[in-house]
Amino acid sequence: MKIASVEPGSIAEELGIVPGNDLLEINGARVQDHIDFRFREGDATLSVKIARESEVTIFDIEKDEGESLGLDFEDLKILACGNDCVFCFVDQNPQGMRKQLYFRDGDYRLSFMYGNYTTMTNAGPAILRRIIQQRLSPQYISVHVTDYDVRKKLMGLKKDDLILEKIKLLHDNGIDMHTQIVLCPGINDGDVLAKTVRDLFRFHKHIVSLAIVPVGLTDHRFGLFELKKVDAGYASGLLEIVDEWQTAFRKKTGRNFVYASDEFHIVAGRSIPASSHYDGFPQTENGVGLVRSFLNGLAAQSRRFPDRLKNPRRLTLVTAELPSGIIQEKVLPKLNRIKNLDVEIVTAVNTLYGRSVTVAGLLSGKCLSSALSDRVPCDLVLLPPDILNADGLFLDDVTVEQLETTIGTRVMVFDGQWSEMFKVLNQKQGRAA
């Protein structure tokens, strides 16, 4: 494994290990990736095999248990997904986006490290053994359906991937799992969905949660399998069924086990459930309980909102179509009580993926600039959270700074802390130069 950097003052630097060297083994075991390294470097006594050009050196190291060697490595070579799901969002991307957005990730390591969902189709015996041996728990698994005939149609399987046998093996070895079903009306719903939920509930000791999320459809499905969108009637019916399951599961286990995503509640016109409904919020990143978590934060922090700002300020809150009603109903009244603060809510249409995509996290820089282009100038534009990637880019590679230049206004991405917004608004210079 190629070493990318060596921490100054570390054990590795003292030994003369430098970037570009290859880490081959620790204590006789091959080091395949970052997880292998973290799993093995913690011992107090290590035998580390390093390759530098044509020379191989073995370092015998004694250190404090848990002490780091001070090595970092080149990025993982990510395992691709082994499926061809008819609803795959990657296939619905428009042309001309960054290369990474067209890659189908199916890596169990990223599932453990970052909560990425994988189908486990490409998880053979060696991968399963490693998950168990190195305790790569929890794993986030996209199950979608357990009936093989439907699974084959929905996920493009060439052979049975034995998903329930894999889940049983992980369960019996104490690996926790969070699972999800992307629900496609007319395909994996009805009796098929009920069977999937029953099959997974058998492993509820270590399947911590099961999320049901609606299929996402963009305007770029040219030549793809025809799928139906979730509408208000469908969402309402699904929630009634989930309510029944939750009542039964809570009696048996003390938790709901299965959770419908926030989108179902909003589309159906239902109120967002209370915090107790979500049993610790295990899947907020998957859109399950995210709204309730946001509202809880708003309720707690709004008690400390200022009564007035130092000077008159105009604030523009940008949101997407799906959460816009909640922002209008829950957020706007609390902000309108603050003197010297004039608030406008702008609902941005998704011009990148199409109007059928209504979640905030998929708004691009151009979507935002288009929505804000004809608005009255303001002192601050506040954007929804989770709208940027780790490199600070929108989906179309626009930066916050570029958006600020385009619209001529300071832009801030909401980080969960309303106090940060008020600090900016109370600064002497509110608008971008």
C-alpha positions as CSV (number, residue, x, y, z in Angstrom):
1,M,0.0,0.0,0.0
2,K,1.5,3.3,-1.2
3,I,2.4,5.8,1.6
4,A,1.2,9.3,0.8
5,S,2.5,11.2,3.8
6,V,4.4,10.7,7.1
7,E,3.6,12.7,10.2
8,P,6.4,14.9,11.4
9,G,7.9,13.6,14.6
10,S,6.2,10.3,14.3
11,I,7.7,6.8,14.7
12,A,7.7,6.4,10.9
13,E,9.7,9.5,10.4
14,E,12.3,8.5,13.0
15,L,12.7,5.2,11.1
16,G,13.3,7.0,7.8
17,I,10.1,5.9,6.1
18,V,9.1,8.5,3.5
19,P,6.2,9.1,1.1
20,G,6.4,6.8,-1.9
21,N,7.4,3.8,0.1
22,D,5.1,0.8,0.1
23,L,3.8,-0.8,3.3
24,L,3.6,-4.5,2.6
25,E,3.0,-6.3,5.9
26,I,2.5,-5.9,9.6
27,N,3.3,-8.9,11.8
28,G,3.4,-11.1,8.8
29,A,-0.1,-10.1,7.6
30,R,-0.5,-8.4,4.3
31,V,-1.9,-4.8,4.6
32,Q,-4.5,-4.3,1.9
33,D,-5.9,-0.9,2.8
34,H,-6.5,1.8,5.4
35,I,-8.7,-0.4,7.5
36,D,-6.2,-3.3,7.6
37,F,-3.6,-0.8,8.7
38,R,-5.7,0.7,11.5
39,F,-6.7,-2.8,12.6
40,R,-3.0,-4.0,12.9
41,E,-1.0,-0.9,13.9
42,G,-2.4,-0.7,17.5
43,D,-0.3,-3.5,18.9
44,A,2.6,-2.7,21.2
45,T,5.1,-4.9,19.3
46,L,5.1,-4.7,15.5
47,S,7.2,-6.1,12.7
48,V,6.6,-3.8,9.7
49,K,7.7,-4.7,6.2
50,I,8.4,-1.7,4.0
51,A,9.4,-1.6,0.3
52,R,11.4,1.3,-1.1
53,E,12.3,1.0,-4.8
54,S,14.0,-2.4,-5.1
55,E,14.8,-2.8,-1.4
56,V,12.6,-4.4,1.3
57,T,13.2,-3.5,5.0
58,I,11.7,-5.0,8.1
59,F,11.4,-2.7,11.1
60,D,10.9,-4.3,14.6
61,I,9.0,-1.7,16.6
62,E,8.1,-1.5,20.3
63,K,5.7,1.3,21.2
64,D,2.7,2.1,23.5
65,E,-0.3,0.1,22.6
66,G,-2.6,2.2,20.4
67,E,0.1,4.6,19.5
68,S,0.1,5.6,15.8
69,L,3.0,5.0,13.5
70,G,2.2,8.3,11.7
71,L,1.5,7.0,8.2
72,D,-1.2,8.1,5.8
73,F,-1.9,6.4,2.4
74,E,-3.1,7.1,-1.1
75,D,-6.9,6.9,-1.6
76,L,-8.6,3.5,-1.5
77,K,-9.3,1.7,-4.8
78,I,-13.1,1.5,-4.3
79,L,-15.0,-1.6,-5.1
80,A,-17.8,-1.2,-7.7
81,C,-21.4,-2.2,-7.2
82,G,-22.2,-5.7,-8.5
83,N,-25.8,-4.8,-9.6
84,D,-27.7,-3.1,-12.4
85,C,-30.7,-1.8,-10.5
86,V,-33.5,-0.4,-12.7
87,F,-33.8,2.6,-10.4
88,C,-30.0,3.4,-10.0
89,F,-29.6,7.1,-9.6
90,V,-26.2,7.0,-11.3
91,D,-27.9,6.1,-14.5
92,Q,-30.2,9.1,-14.2
93,N,-27.4,11.7,-14.0
94,P,-27.2,14.3,-16.8
95,Q,-24.2,14.4,-19.0
96,G,-21.1,16.5,-18.3
97,M,-20.8,16.1,-14.5
98,R,-17.7,15.1,-12.6
99,K,-16.5,11.6,-13.2
100,Q,-17.1,10.4,-9.6
101,L,-20.8,10.9,-10.0
102,Y,-21.0,8.1,-12.6
103,F,-19.3,5.5,-10.5
104,R,-21.5,2.9,-8.7
105,D,-19.9,2.4,-5.3
106,G,-20.4,-1.0,-3.7
107,D,-17.6,-1.0,-1.1
108,Y,-18.3,-2.6,2.3
109,R,-15.3,-0.6,3.7
110,L,-17.0,2.7,2.9
111,S,-20.2,1.3,4.4
112,F,-18.4,0.9,7.7
113,M,-16.3,4.1,7.4
114,Y,-18.9,6.5,6.1
115,G,-22.3,4.8,6.2
116,N,-22.5,4.3,2.5
117,Y,-25.2,1.8,1.4
118,T,-24.0,-1.4,-0.4
119,T,-26.0,-4.3,-1.7
120,M,-23.5,-7.0,-0.5
121,T,-23.9,-8.7,-3.9
122,N,-20.1,-8.6,-4.4
123,A,-19.4,-9.7,-0.8
124,G,-17.9,-13.2,-1.1
125,P,-16.6,-15.4,1.7
126,A,-13.3,-13.5,2.1
127,I,-15.1,-10.1,2.5
128,L,-17.6,-11.6,4.9
129,R,-14.8,-13.2,7.0
130,R,-13.0,-9.9,7.1
131,I,-16.0,-7.9,8.2
132,I,-16.5,-10.4,11.1
133,Q,-12.8,-10.7,12.0
134,Q,-12.1,-6.9,12.0
135,R,-15.6,-6.1,13.5
136,L,-16.5,-3.7,10.6
137,S,-19.7,-2.9,12.3
138,P,-22.2,-1.5,11.5
139,Q,-22.7,-2.3,7.9
140,Y,-25.3,-0.3,5.8
141,I,-27.1,-2.7,3.4
142,S,-29.4,-1.9,0.6
143,V,-31.7,-5.0,0.6
144,H,-34.6,-3.6,-1.5
145,V,-36.4,-7.0,-1.7
146,T,-35.8,-10.6,-0.6
147,D,-38.0,-12.4,-3.1
148,Y,-35.4,-13.8,-5.6
149,D,-37.6,-13.4,-8.7
150,V,-38.4,-9.8,-7.9
151,R,-34.8,-9.2,-6.8
152,K,-33.5,-10.5,-10.1
153,K,-35.8,-8.1,-12.0
154,L,-35.2,-5.1,-9.8
155,M,-31.5,-5.4,-9.3
156,G,-30.3,-7.1,-12.5
157,L,-28.9,-10.1,-10.8
158,K,-27.3,-12.8,-12.9
159,K,-27.5,-15.4,-10.1
160,D,-28.9,-15.6,-6.6
161,D,-26.6,-13.5,-4.3
162,L,-28.0,-15.2,-1.2
163,I,-28.6,-11.9,0.6
164,L,-30.4,-13.5,3.5
165,E,-27.7,-16.1,4.1
166,K,-25.1,-13.2,4.2
167,I,-27.2,-11.2,6.6
168,K,-27.7,-14.3,8.8
169,L,-23.9,-14.9,8.9
170,L,-23.3,-11.3,9.9
171,H,-26.1,-11.4,12.4
172,D,-24.9,-14.6,14.0
173,N,-21.4,-13.1,14.4
174,G,-22.7,-9.9,16.1
175,I,-22.3,-7.5,13.2
176,D,-24.9,-4.7,13.5
177,M,-26.7,-3.6,10.3
178,H,-28.8,-0.7,9.1
179,T,-30.8,-1.7,6.1
180,Q,-32.9,0.1,3.5
181,I,-35.5,-0.6,0.8
182,V,-35.9,1.7,-2.2
183,L,-39.6,1.4,-2.9
184,C,-40.6,1.2,-6.5
185,P,-44.4,1.2,-6.9
186,G,-45.8,-1.9,-8.5
187,I,-42.5,-3.8,-8.2
188,N,-41.3,-4.4,-4.7
189,D,-44.3,-3.2,-2.7
190,G,-47.5,-4.9,-1.5
191,D,-47.1,-8.6,-0.5
192,V,-43.5,-8.6,-1.7
193,L,-42.6,-5.7,0.6
194,A,-44.4,-7.4,3.5
195,K,-42.3,-10.5,2.9
196,T,-39.1,-8.4,2.8
197,V,-39.9,-6.8,6.1
198,R,-40.8,-10.1,7.7
199,D,-37.6,-11.7,6.5
200,L,-35.4,-8.9,7.8
201,F,-37.2,-8.7,11.2
202,R,-36.1,-12.3,11.9
203,F,-32.6,-10.7,12.4
204,H,-33.8,-7.7,14.5
205,K,-31.2,-8.4,17.2
206,H,-28.5,-7.0,14.9
207,I,-30.5,-5.4,12.2
208,V,-30.9,-2.1,14.1
209,S,-33.1,-0.4,11.6
210,L,-34.9,-0.8,8.3
211,A,-35.7,2.3,6.2
212,I,-38.2,2.5,3.4
213,V,-37.4,5.4,1.0
214,P,-39.2,6.3,-2.2
215,V,-37.6,5.8,-5.6
216,G,-36.0,8.9,-7.0
217,L,-36.7,9.7,-10.6
218,T,-35.0,12.4,-12.7
219,D,-35.7,13.8,-16.2
220,H,-32.8,11.9,-17.5
221,R,-34.2,8.4,-17.7
222,F,-33.9,8.0,-21.5
223,G,-34.2,4.4,-22.5
224,L,-34.4,3.2,-18.9
225,F,-37.0,0.9,-17.3
226,E,-40.3,2.7,-16.8
227,L,-40.9,3.4,-13.1
228,K,-43.8,5.1,-11.3
229,K,-43.4,8.1,-9.0
230,V,-44.7,8.0,-5.4
231,D,-47.8,10.3,-5.1
232,A,-49.8,11.5,-2.1
233,G,-52.3,8.6,-2.2
234,Y,-49.5,6.0,-2.4
235,A,-47.5,7.6,0.4
236,S,-50.5,7.7,2.6
237,G,-51.3,4.0,2.0
238,L,-47.7,3.0,2.7
239,L,-47.6,4.9,6.0
240,E,-50.8,3.2,7.2
241,I,-49.1,-0.2,6.6
242,V,-45.9,0.9,8.3
243,D,-47.9,2.1,11.3
244,E,-49.3,-1.4,11.7
245,W,-45.9,-3.0,11.5
246,Q,-44.4,-0.6,14.0
247,T,-47.1,-1.2,16.5
248,A,-46.4,-5.0,16.3
249,F,-42.7,-4.6,16.3
250,R,-42.6,-2.2,19.2
251,K,-44.6,-4.7,21.3
252,K,-42.0,-7.4,20.6
253,T,-38.8,-5.5,20.7
254,G,-39.5,-2.0,22.3
255,R,-38.6,-0.2,19.0
256,N,-40.3,0.4,15.7
257,F,-37.6,-1.4,13.7
258,V,-39.0,-0.2,10.3
259,Y,-39.2,3.6,9.4
260,A,-40.6,5.4,6.4
261,S,-38.5,8.3,5.2
262,D,-39.5,11.9,5.8
263,E,-40.5,12.2,2.1
264,F,-43.4,9.8,2.5
265,H,-44.8,11.9,5.4
266,I,-44.4,15.2,3.6
267,V,-45.9,13.9,0.3
268,A,-48.8,12.3,2.2
269,G,-49.5,15.6,4.0
270,R,-48.8,14.0,7.4
271,S,-47.2,15.7,10.4
272,I,-43.6,14.7,11.1
273,P,-43.5,12.1,13.9
274,A,-42.2,12.9,17.4
275,S,-38.6,12.1,18.3
276,S,-39.6,8.9,20.2
277,H,-40.8,7.5,16.8
278,Y,-37.2,7.3,15.5
279,D,-35.5,5.3,18.4
280,G,-32.3,7.3,18.5
281,F,-32.4,8.5,14.8
282,P,-30.2,5.8,13.3
283,Q,-30.8,6.9,9.7
284,T,-31.0,10.7,9.5
285,E,-28.4,10.7,6.6
286,N,-30.9,8.5,4.7
287,G,-33.7,11.1,5.1
288,V,-35.4,9.2,8.0
289,G,-36.0,11.6,10.9
290,L,-33.9,14.4,9.4
291,V,-36.8,16.9,9.5
292,R,-37.6,16.0,13.1
293,S,-33.9,16.4,14.1
294,F,-33.9,19.8,12.4
295,L,-37.0,20.9,14.1
296,N,-35.7,19.8,17.5
297,G,-32.5,21.9,16.9
298,L,-34.7,24.8,15.9
299,A,-36.9,24.5,19.0
300,A,-33.9,24.3,21.3
301,Q,-31.9,27.2,19.7
302,S,-34.8,29.5,19.0
303,R,-35.1,30.2,22.8
304,R,-31.8,32.0,22.4
305,F,-32.6,33.9,19.3
306,P,-31.9,37.6,19.7
307,D,-34.9,40.0,20.1
308,R,-33.4,42.3,17.5
309,L,-30.4,42.8,15.2
310,K,-28.0,45.7,15.5
311,N,-29.0,47.0,12.1
312,P,-31.7,46.3,9.6
313,R,-30.8,43.1,7.6
314,R,-32.4,41.2,4.8
315,L,-32.1,37.4,4.9
316,T,-33.0,34.9,2.1
317,L,-33.6,31.3,3.1
318,V,-33.2,29.0,0.1
319,T,-34.9,25.6,0.1
320,A,-36.2,23.0,-2.3
321,E,-39.8,22.2,-3.1
322,L,-40.2,19.2,-0.8
323,P,-39.2,21.0,2.5
324,S,-40.5,24.4,1.6
325,G,-43.8,24.0,3.4
326,I,-42.0,23.1,6.6
327,I,-39.7,26.1,6.3
328,Q,-42.7,28.4,5.8
329,E,-44.7,26.9,8.7
330,K,-42.0,26.2,11.3
331,V,-39.0,28.5,10.6
332,L,-40.4,31.7,9.3
333,P,-42.6,32.6,12.3
334,K,-39.6,32.3,14.7
335,L,-37.4,34.5,12.5
336,N,-40.2,37.0,11.9
337,R,-40.3,37.8,15.6
338,I,-36.8,39.3,15.4
339,K,-36.8,43.1,15.0
340,N,-34.6,44.5,12.2
341,L,-34.7,41.2,10.3
342,D,-36.6,40.9,7.0
343,V,-36.8,37.3,5.8
344,E,-37.7,35.9,2.4
345,I,-38.0,32.2,1.5
346,V,-36.9,31.2,-2.0
347,T,-37.9,27.8,-3.3
348,A,-35.4,26.6,-5.9
349,V,-36.5,24.4,-8.7
350,N,-34.1,21.7,-9.7
351,T,-33.0,22.6,-13.2
352,L,-30.3,20.0,-13.2
353,Y,-32.3,16.9,-12.5
354,G,-35.8,18.1,-13.3
355,R,-38.8,19.2,-11.2
356,S,-39.5,15.7,-10.0
357,V,-36.4,15.9,-7.8
358,T,-37.5,18.1,-4.9
359,V,-35.0,17.4,-2.2
360,A,-32.6,20.2,-1.1
361,G,-29.4,18.1,-1.2
362,L,-29.5,17.7,-5.0
363,L,-29.7,21.4,-5.9
364,S,-26.7,22.6,-8.0
365,G,-25.0,25.9,-8.1
366,K,-26.8,26.8,-11.3
367,C,-30.2,25.9,-9.7
368,L,-29.5,28.3,-6.9
369,S,-28.2,31.1,-9.1
370,S,-31.2,30.8,-11.3
371,A,-33.6,30.9,-8.4
372,L,-31.8,34.0,-6.9
373,S,-31.1,35.9,-10.0
374,D,-34.2,38.2,-10.0
375,R,-34.6,38.6,-6.2
376,V,-34.3,41.8,-4.2
377,P,-30.7,42.2,-2.9
378,C,-30.2,40.9,0.6
379,D,-27.4,40.8,3.2
380,L,-27.1,37.0,3.4
381,V,-28.3,33.9,1.5
382,L,-28.6,30.9,3.8
383,L,-28.5,27.5,2.0
384,P,-29.7,24.1,3.2
385,P,-27.2,21.7,4.9
386,D,-25.6,18.8,3.0
387,I,-25.6,20.6,-0.3
388,L,-21.8,20.6,-0.8
389,N,-19.4,17.7,-1.1
390,A,-16.3,17.2,1.0
391,D,-14.4,19.5,-1.4
392,G,-16.9,22.3,-1.0
393,L,-18.5,21.9,-4.4
394,F,-22.1,21.8,-5.5
395,L,-23.1,18.9,-7.9
396,D,-22.1,21.0,-10.9
397,D,-18.6,21.9,-9.4
398,V,-19.6,25.5,-8.6
399,T,-18.1,26.8,-5.4
400,V,-19.8,29.0,-2.8
401,E,-17.4,31.8,-3.8
402,Q,-18.5,31.5,-7.4
403,L,-22.2,31.6,-6.4
404,E,-21.5,34.7,-4.3
405,T,-19.9,36.4,-7.3
406,T,-22.8,35.5,-9.6
407,I,-25.5,36.7,-7.3
408,G,-23.6,39.5,-5.6
409,T,-24.5,38.4,-2.1
410,R,-22.8,36.7,0.8
411,V,-23.7,33.0,0.9
412,M,-23.6,30.7,3.9
413,V,-24.4,27.0,4.1
414,F,-26.4,26.1,7.3
415,D,-24.4,23.9,9.6
416,G,-27.1,23.3,12.3
417,Q,-26.1,26.4,14.4
418,W,-28.4,29.4,14.0
419,S,-26.1,31.5,16.1
420,E,-23.5,31.4,13.3
421,M,-26.1,33.0,11.0
422,F,-26.8,35.8,13.5
423,K,-23.1,36.5,13.8
424,V,-22.8,37.1,10.1
425,L,-25.9,39.2,10.0
426,N,-24.6,41.4,12.8
427,Q,-21.4,42.1,11.1
428,K,-21.0,45.6,9.7
429,Q,-20.6,44.4,6.1
430,G,-23.4,42.0,5.2
431,R,-23.2,41.9,1.5
432,A,-20.5,40.4,-0.7
433,A,-18.3,42.7,-2.5
